[in-house]
Amino acid sequence: MTPPTRALVHGSFHRKKMWSLLIEELPGVDVRIIQLPSSGPVPANQWGSL
């Protein structure tokens, strides 16, 4: 049987590295982490607005 695949998406102002402790607790699970471009280190004048 193929192991399940899980996609993890961080919340606002976080990055994909925040999932490292959780991934350690999921042996045998195919985990995909999605890094949103809006959470990257960009200057404040490029943050955009709602």
N, C-alpha and C positions, 0 to 999 in steps of 0.2 A: 504494500500500500504506500502511496506517495504521501510524504509529510505535508501538513497543511501549510499554506502560504499566508502570511499576515503582512499587511501594509501599515506602517506606523507613520503618522503625520503629526508633527509637533504643533503646539499652539503659538500664539503671538509672541514674538520676541525670543523664541527658543530656537535651538538648532538641532540637527539630527543626533549629535553626540549625547544629548540628554537621555537617549534610549539605551545607552550601553549597559547599565545595570539590569534593566528589564530583559534585554536580549540574553544576558548570561543565565537568566532563570528559565530560558526557553530552549533547552537542548533538543535537537531534532526537529525544530520548527524553522521553516524557511521564512526568514524575516527580511522584508524590503523596507528601507527607510527612504522617505521622500523629503528632500530638502527644498523648502519653498524659497524662491528667489527673493521674496520680500523680507526674509529674515537675515539676509546676508549683511555683512558689515559695510554699510553705505553711509555717505555723509547725510546729515540731517536734512539738508535741502533737497535730497532725492527720495525722502520717505513717502511722498505723496500725501493724499488726504482721503477722507471718507466722502 
